[in-house]
Amino acid sequence: MNNGKTNKSTLEKSMMQNQTANRIHGLDTLRAAAILLVLMYHYMVVVSASNPFGFFGEIGWTGVDLFFVLSGYLIGNQILSAYAQNRKFPLTTFYIKRLLRTLPNYYFILAMYFLFPLALGGTTAASLWQFLTFTQNLGMRPGETFTHSWSLCIEEQFYLILPIVVIFLFSVITSIKRSIWLAWLVIVAAIVAGMVVRGMAWFDYGHSAITGFDYYQHIYYSSFARFDELLPGVAIALLKNYHTETYTKILRKGNALLVAGLMAVATMFYLLSQFLYTENAGFSFYLTTFGYPLLATSFAILTLAALSPASLLNRIQIPGAASIALWSYAIYLAHKPIFKVLKAPLVKLNIDTASFWGIAIIMTVSILGGWLLYRLIETPFMKLRARLYSTDSANKLGAGLNLSAH
């Protein structure tokens, strides 16, 4: 019995040490920023008719786009590093570990939506089989049940497809003397395909008269129209693993990357906030078609700065950012139902949800709820994963596994 307790304690200690060792402060900061942006935006949409967060509340939806870029890099790096080191990529192990990472939290929150449909449900709900297979985003419209799961669908579909594409590509690349430029060509072609899909959808569903509901259904929530935002992150992973000298030279310019990234993100924030949708002109064709990959590229530059040891973004550890980053997947899943549940009681208590105290109460409870989900649901399955797969195997799949996307 004592030996069993000792082994369990050693395992948990090893997990914590591995988590700490693998953390990159810059990625923690970006991940924390992403979830805070999402919280501010959804607070405006779900809780408060006003916008208490100003510009950042208005543009907060871009937090999901930042998650996409981080996902592309972290998952792409796990896969490509194996090939770059001439190791066999363990496809089955990859899928099992992804499922242990993502399914428990997701299915728990999904169960809450179906157990309490009056409190949490929307106007309509997709079929249960769609929720179970991460396909409910196809045809989803605003106001439906569990709408913020749309981004999880795109990421889960990405996790499923990317390894298969890479395995196929590298079998072809081997036959043509490993010309890595084929991989670059595929990335560029896929990004162009995403732009074509959005442009065609804009024309097919009303041009400048396209409504918000049609825009969300056919463009914003659609896997076909949003998958390309993951690819700048994959491009970073490809650069890191197959153009090592170039990647190293780029990272030496860490603070220049930080400044360029901030300027690029600020520019895209301004353009998207001012011109993506205007009252008289509707949704912009140009920003609908080209804006999303440009935004993702801007975030990719910041991601490079986060990875650079020469960058302030990499070197400075912001208090609390690592914790928020670690809990971000759970917070993302839990925050919207918590927003819905807390809104009515606060109104009955005459607490203005747009006031400091209203915001403080709802945001604090939402983060606490995410932490509880992380501790009670996610952590046991992560411990199970650690028992099933050794730390060495986890490290071989790429450092920063604990930061992998929501």
C-alpha positions in Angstrom: 0.0 0.0 0.0 2.8 2.4 0.9 4.6 1.6 -2.3 1.4 2.4 -4.3 1.1 5.7 -2.5 4.7 6.5 -3.1 4.4 5.7 -6.8 1.3 7.9 -7.1 3.0 10.7 -5.3 6.1 10.4 -7.5 3.9 10.4 -10.6 2.0 13.6 -9.6 5.3 15.3 -8.6 6.8 14.3 -12.0 3.7 15.7 -13.8 4.0 19.1 -12.0 7.7 19.3 -12.7 7.2 18.5 -16.3 4.4 21.1 -16.6 6.7 23.8 -15.0 9.7 22.9 -17.1 7.7 22.9 -20.4 6.1 26.3 -19.9 7.0 29.2 -22.1 6.1 32.6 -20.4 5.3 34.2 -23.8 2.9 31.5 -24.8 1.3 31.7 -21.3 0.8 35.4 -21.8 -0.8 35.0 -25.2 -3.1 32.2 -24.1 -4.2 34.2 -21.0 -4.8 37.3 -23.3 -6.9 35.1 -25.6 -9.2 33.8 -22.9 -9.6 37.3 -21.4 -10.5 38.7 -24.7 -13.2 36.0 -25.2 -14.6 36.6 -21.7 -14.9 40.4 -22.4 -16.7 39.8 -25.7 -19.1 37.2 -24.4 -19.8 39.3 -21.3 -21.0 42.1 -23.6 -23.1 39.6 -25.7 -24.6 37.4 -22.9 -24.7 39.5 -19.8 -24.6 43.2 -20.5 -26.5 45.1 -23.2 -23.8 47.7 -23.0 -20.1 47.3 -23.6 -18.3 47.9 -20.3 -14.9 46.9 -21.7 -14.9 49.4 -24.6 -12.7 48.6 -27.6 -11.4 45.3 -26.1 -14.9 44.1 -25.5 -15.9 45.0 -29.1 -12.9 43.2 -30.6 -12.8 40.4 -28.0 -14.0 37.7 -30.5 -10.5 37.7 -31.9 -9.3 35.8 -28.8 -10.5 32.6 -30.6 -8.4 33.5 -33.6 -5.4 33.7 -31.3 -6.3 30.3 -29.9 -6.3 28.9 -33.4 -2.8 30.2 -34.2 -1.5 28.8 -30.9 -3.2 25.4 -31.7 -1.7 25.3 -35.1 1.8 25.8 -33.7 1.6 23.5 -30.7 -0.1 20.6 -32.5 1.9 21.1 -35.7 5.2 21.1 -33.7 4.3 17.8 -31.9 3.7 16.2 -35.3 6.5 17.7 -37.4 9.2 17.4 -34.7 8.8 13.6 -34.9 9.5 13.6 -38.6 12.3 16.1 -38.4 14.0 13.8 -35.9 13.4 10.8 -38.1 11.1 9.2 -35.5 7.9 7.4 -36.3 4.9 9.5 -35.4 2.6 7.6 -33.0 -0.7 8.4 -34.6 -2.9 6.2 -32.4 -1.2 7.5 -29.3 -1.6 11.1 -30.5 -5.4 10.6 -30.9 -5.8 8.9 -27.6 -3.9 11.7 -25.8 -5.9 14.4 -27.6 -9.2 12.7 -26.6 -8.1 12.4 -22.9 -7.2 16.1 -23.0 -10.3 17.5 -24.7 -13.3 15.2 -24.2 -13.8 15.0 -20.4 -14.3 18.8 -19.9 -16.3 19.1 -23.1 -18.7 16.2 -22.3 -19.2 17.4 -18.8 -20.3 20.9 -20.0 -22.4 19.3 -22.8 -24.2 17.2 -20.1 -25.0 20.4 -18.2 -26.6 21.9 -21.3 -28.8 18.9 -21.8 -29.6 18.5 -18.1 -30.6 22.1 -17.7 -32.0 23.2 -21.1 -34.3 25.8 -19.6 -31.5 27.6 -17.9 -28.7 27.1 -20.5 -30.3 26.2 -23.8 -30.8 28.4 -26.8 -33.5 28.8 -29.4 -32.7 25.5 -30.9 -30.1 22.7 -30.5 -28.2 20.5 -32.8 -28.7 16.7 -32.6 -26.8 15.0 -29.8 -24.8 12.9 -32.3 -23.5 16.2 -33.8 -22.4 17.4 -30.3 -20.7 14.0 -29.7 -18.9 14.1 -33.0 -17.9 17.8 -33.0 -19.9 18.6 -36.1 -22.6 20.9 -34.6 -20.8 24.0 -36.0 -21.9 23.0 -39.5 -25.1 25.0 -40.0 -25.0 26.6 -36.6 -26.7 30.0 -36.1 -26.4 32.5 -33.3 -28.6 31.9 -30.3 -28.5 28.1 -30.5 -27.5 25.9 -27.6 -23.8 25.8 -26.7 -22.7 28.1 -29.6 -19.3 28.7 -28.3 -18.5 25.1 -29.0 -18.1 26.0 -32.7 -14.4 26.7 -32.2 -13.8 23.4 -30.4 -15.4 21.7 -33.5 -12.9 23.3 -35.8 -10.0 22.4 -33.6 -11.1 18.8 -33.1 -11.5 18.4 -36.8 -8.1 19.9 -37.2 -6.5 17.5 -34.7 -8.1 14.6 -36.7 -7.1 15.7 -40.2 -3.7 17.3 -39.8 -1.7 14.2 -38.8 -3.2 12.3 -41.7 -2.3 15.0 -44.1 1.2 15.2 -42.7 1.7 11.4 -42.9 0.5 11.4 -46.6 2.6 14.4 -47.5 5.8 13.0 -46.0 5.3 9.8 -47.8 5.2 11.8 -51.0 8.1 14.1 -49.9 10.3 11.0 -49.3 9.8 10.0 -52.9 11.0 13.4 -54.2 14.0 13.7 -52.0 12.1 15.3 -49.1 11.4 18.5 -50.9 9.9 20.4 -48.0 8.6 23.0 -50.3 5.7 20.8 -51.2 4.6 21.2 -47.6 4.9 25.0 -47.9 2.9 24.8 -51.1 0.1 22.9 -49.4 -0.1 25.5 -46.6 -0.3 28.4 -49.0 -2.8 26.6 -51.2 -5.0 25.8 -48.1 -4.9 29.5 -47.0 -5.9 30.6 -50.5 -8.7 28.0 -50.4 -10.0 29.4 -47.2 -10.1 32.9 -48.7 -11.9 31.6 -51.8 -14.5 29.8 -49.6 -15.2 33.0 -47.6 -15.4 35.2 -50.8 -17.8 32.8 -52.5 -19.9 32.6 -49.3 -20.1 36.4 -49.2 -21.5 36.4 -52.8 -23.8 33.4 -52.3 -25.5 34.8 -49.2 -26.4 38.3 -49.9 -23.4 40.4 -50.9 -23.4 43.5 -48.8 -26.9 42.7 -47.6 -25.8 39.5 -45.9 -27.4 39.2 -42.4 -25.6 38.5 -39.2 -27.3 35.1 -39.0 -26.2 34.1 -42.5 -22.8 35.4 -41.9 -22.3 33.4 -38.8 -23.8 30.2 -40.2 -21.9 30.2 -43.5 -18.7 32.1 -42.7 -17.9 32.7 -39.0 -18.9 29.2 -37.6 -18.0 27.2 -40.7 -15.0 24.9 -40.6 -14.4 25.4 -44.4 -14.2 29.2 -43.9 -12.1 29.3 -40.7 -9.6 26.4 -40.8 -7.0 28.5 -42.6 -6.4 30.5 -39.4 -4.7 27.5 -37.9 -2.2 27.3 -40.7 0.1 30.2 -39.8 0.8 28.4 -36.6 1.6 25.2 -38.5 3.9 27.3 -40.7 5.9 28.4 -37.6 6.3 24.7 -36.6 7.4 23.8 -40.2 9.9 26.7 -40.1 11.2 25.6 -36.7 11.7 22.0 -37.6 12.9 22.2 -41.2 14.5 25.6 -41.5 16.3 25.7 -38.2 18.9 28.3 -39.2 16.4 30.7 -40.6 14.1 30.1 -37.6 17.0 30.8 -35.2 17.9 34.0 -37.0 14.3 35.2 -36.9 14.1 34.5 -33.1 17.2 36.6 -32.5 15.1 39.6 -33.4 12.7 39.0 -30.6 11.8 42.5 -29.6 11.6 43.6 -33.3 9.1 40.7 -33.7 7.2 41.9 -30.7 6.9 45.5 -32.0 6.0 44.2 -35.5 3.4 41.8 -34.1 1.8 44.4 -31.8 1.6 46.9 -34.7 0.2 44.3 -37.1 -2.4 43.2 -34.5 -3.4 46.8 -33.6 -3.8 47.5 -37.3 -6.1 44.4 -37.8 -8.0 45.2 -34.7 -8.7 48.7 -36.0 -9.7 47.6 -39.5 -11.9 44.8 -38.2 -13.6 46.9 -35.6 -14.3 49.8 -38.0 -14.9 48.1 -41.4 -15.7 44.4 -41.1 -19.3 45.5 -40.6 -20.8 48.9 -41.1 -24.4 49.9 -40.7 -25.1 50.9 -44.3 -22.6 48.7 -46.2 -23.1 45.4 -44.3 -20.2 43.0 -44.0 -17.1 43.9 -46.0 -16.1 41.6 -48.8 -12.4 42.4 -48.5 -12.2 41.9 -44.7 -14.4 38.8 -44.8 -12.2 37.3 -47.5 -8.7 38.4 -46.5 -9.1 39.7 -42.9 -9.1 36.4 -41.0 -5.7 35.1 -42.4 -4.2 38.5 -42.0 -5.3 38.6 -38.4 -3.9 35.1 -37.9 -0.6 36.1 -39.5 -0.4 39.0 -37.1 -0.9 36.7 -34.2 1.7 34.3 -35.6 4.3 37.2 -35.5 3.4 37.6 -31.8 3.7 33.9 -31.3 7.2 34.0 -32.8 8.0 36.8 -30.4 6.7 34.7 -27.5 9.0 31.8 -28.6 12.1 34.1 -28.8 14.4 34.1 -25.8 15.4 37.6 -26.9 11.9 39.0 -26.6 10.4 40.7 -23.5 7.2 38.7 -24.2 9.2 35.5 -23.6 11.3 36.8 -20.7 8.7 38.5 -18.5 6.5 36.3 -16.4 3.2 38.1 -15.8 1.7 37.1 -12.4 -1.3 34.8 -12.9 -0.8 34.3 -16.6 0.5 30.7 -16.3 -2.5 29.7 -14.2 -5.0 31.4 -16.4 -3.3 29.8 -19.4 -3.4 26.3 -17.8 -7.1 26.7 -16.9 -8.1 28.4 -20.2 -9.7 25.4 -21.9 -11.9 24.8 -18.8 -12.7 28.5 -18.4 -13.6 28.7 -22.1 -16.1 25.9 -21.7 -17.6 27.0 -18.4 -17.8 30.7 -18.7 -20.8 31.2 -20.9 -23.2 28.9 -19.0 -22.0 30.6 -15.8 -22.7 34.0 -17.3 -26.3 32.9 -18.1 -26.9 31.4 -14.6 -25.5 34.5 -12.7 -27.2 37.2 -14.7 -30.7 36.9 -13.4 -29.8 36.7 -9.6 -27.6 39.8 -9.8 -30.4 41.7 -11.5 -32.8 40.6 -8.8 -30.3 41.9 -6.2 -30.2 45.2 -8.0 -26.6 44.8 -8.9 -25.9 46.4 -12.2 -24.1 43.8 -14.4 -22.2 46.6 -16.2 -20.9 48.0 -12.9 -17.6 47.3 -11.3 -19.1 44.9 -8.7 -21.3 43.2 -11.2 -18.4 42.5 -13.5 -16.1 41.5 -10.7 -18.6 39.0 -9.3 -19.4 37.3 -12.6 -15.9 37.2 -13.9 -14.5 35.9 -10.7 -17.1 33.1 -10.4 -16.5 32.2 -14.1 -12.8 31.9 -13.6 -13.4 29.9 -10.4 -15.8 27.7 -12.2 -13.2 27.0 -14.9 -10.6 26.3 -12.2 -13.0 23.8 -10.6 -13.7 22.1 -13.9 -9.9 21.9 -14.4 -9.3 20.4 -11.0 -12.2 18.0 -10.7 -12.6 16.8 -14.3 -9.6 17.7 -16.4 -6.8 16.9 -13.9 -7.8 13.3 -13.1 -7.8 12.5 -16.8 -4.5 14.2 -17.3 -3.1 12.0 -14.5 -4.5 9.0 -16.2 -2.8 10.1 -19.4 0.5 10.5 -17.6 0.1 6.9 -16.2 -0.7 5.5 -19.6 2.1 7.3 -21.4 5.5 8.0 -20.0 6.9 11.5 -19.5 9.6 10.7 -22.0 7.1 9.9 -24.7 5.2 13.2 -23.9 8.4 15.1 -24.2 9.2 13.5 -27.6 5.9 14.7 -28.9 7.0 18.3 -28.2 7.6 20.6 -25.3 4.7 22.7 -24.2 2.1 19.9 -24.4 0.3 21.3 -21.4 -0.3 24.5 -23.3 -1.9 22.8 -26.2 -5.0 24.5 -27.5 -8.5 24.4 -26.0 
